[in-house]
């Protein structure tokens, strides 16, 4: 989007089709998870386009040839914001080599709508000899509170360059996007949809409801 150069909304007929099923309130949790993972996989491929390559030589059964592979001196961290962010796990594990998976426990206070932290096992610092790439995952980017807190853990607390941090989500809206870029203008955001607004309860409109409850079928 022109207003936000580091925001990329991924458009594809299959994303549109899958989102139509994900958004439908009548879609049961098992199908919701299935179609959500289909979109996650596309987003993961798009988000990891920033990984650096090096040229090397191999030998096929026919001849020698030059190929490109991921550089050796990089580390790839995948930060899943619990609990809904877990849906991205298999897409990374099955497609991106040598990832380090981290979990960030955050939940939204029902009154203040602000994130409450309950789990964080990040190391005090990362290997300074490696180039670090971080992919923070949460299906929804609504108020931006959890996203901002997660990005701070890497950029401010552990000195990861903003340009090496990607926030991946399925559905975002203006408030959350603006909040991230107001503090971290060089972070990248990858999403499948840019929705209209937030309602009074800070849910995205039209959105898809509470992603965590729909993924784990926890409607109490």
QUICORVEN-V607039 format. One record per residue. N is the residue number from 1. RES is the residue in one small letter. OMEGA is omega in whole degrees, 0 to 359 (* if undefined). Layout:
n: (N,N)
res: (RES,RES)
omega: (OMEGA,OMEGA)
//
This chain:
n: (1,2,3,4,5,6,7,8,9,10,11,12,13,14,15,16,17,18,19,20,21,22,23,24,25,26,27,28,29,30,31,32,33,34,35,36,37,38,39,40,41,42,43,44,45,46,47,48,49,50,51,52,53,54,55,56,57,58,59,60,61,62,63,64,65,66,67,68,69,70,71,72,73,74,75,76,77,78,79,80,81,82,83,84,85,86,87,88,89,90,91,92,93,94,95,96,97,98,99,100,101,102,103,104,105,106,107,108,109,110,111,112,113,114,115,116,117,118,119,120,121,122,123,124,125,126,127,128,129,130,131,132,133,134,135,136,137,138,139,140,141,142,143,144,145,146,147,148,149,150,151,152,153,154,155,156,157,158,159,160,161,162,163,164,165,166,167,168,169,170,171,172,173,174,175,176,177,178,179,180,181,182,183,184,185,186,187,188,189,190,191,192,193,194,195,196,197,198,199,200,201,202,203,204,205,206,207,208,209,210,211,212,213,214,215,216,217,218,219,220)
res: (x,x,x,x,x,x,x,x,x,x,x,x,x,x,x,x,x,x,x,x,x,x,x,x,x,x,x,x,x,x,x,x,x,x,x,x,x,x,x,x,x,x,x,x,x,x,x,x,x,x,x,x,x,x,x,x,x,x,x,x,x,x,x,x,x,x,x,x,x,x,x,x,x,x,x,x,x,x,x,x,x,x,x,x,x,x,x,x,x,x,x,x,x,x,x,x,x,x,x,x,x,x,x,x,x,x,x,x,x,x,x,x,x,x,x,x,x,x,x,x,x,x,x,x,x,x,x,x,x,x,x,x,x,x,x,x,x,x,x,x,x,x,x,x,x,x,x,x,x,x,x,x,x,x,x,x,x,x,x,x,x,x,x,x,x,x,x,x,x,x,x,x,x,x,x,x,x,x,x,x,x,x,x,x,x,x,x,x,x,x,x,x,x,x,x,x,x,x,x,x,x,x,x,x,x,x,x,x,x,x,x,x,x,x,x,x,x,x,x,x)
omega: (185,181,181,185,180,173,178,175,185,179,180,180,181,174,180,180,182,178,179,178,181,183,185,182,181,178,180,187,182,177,177,179,182,183,175,180,178,179,179,183,178,181,180,177,180,184,185,175,182,181,185,181,171,179,177,181,175,176,175,174,183,185,172,179,177,179,175,177,179,177,182,189,178,170,185,180,176,183,182,178,183,1,187,181,179,182,179,191,184,180,177,185,184,188,185,186,169,179,171,184,179,182,178,181,177,173,184,175,186,181,184,183,180,182,173,182,178,179,178,180,180,175,180,178,178,179,185,180,182,173,188,173,186,177,182,189,174,184,185,170,185,179,182,184,180,180,179,181,180,180,178,181,182,187,184,186,184,170,173,179,180,184,180,181,178,174,184,178,178,185,178,176,188,187,182,180,181,182,179,185,177,180,183,187,183,172,178,177,176,182,177,182,175,186,193,192,170,173,183,178,178,170,180,178,358,173,178,180,179,185,181,180,182,177,188,177,182,177,183,*)
//
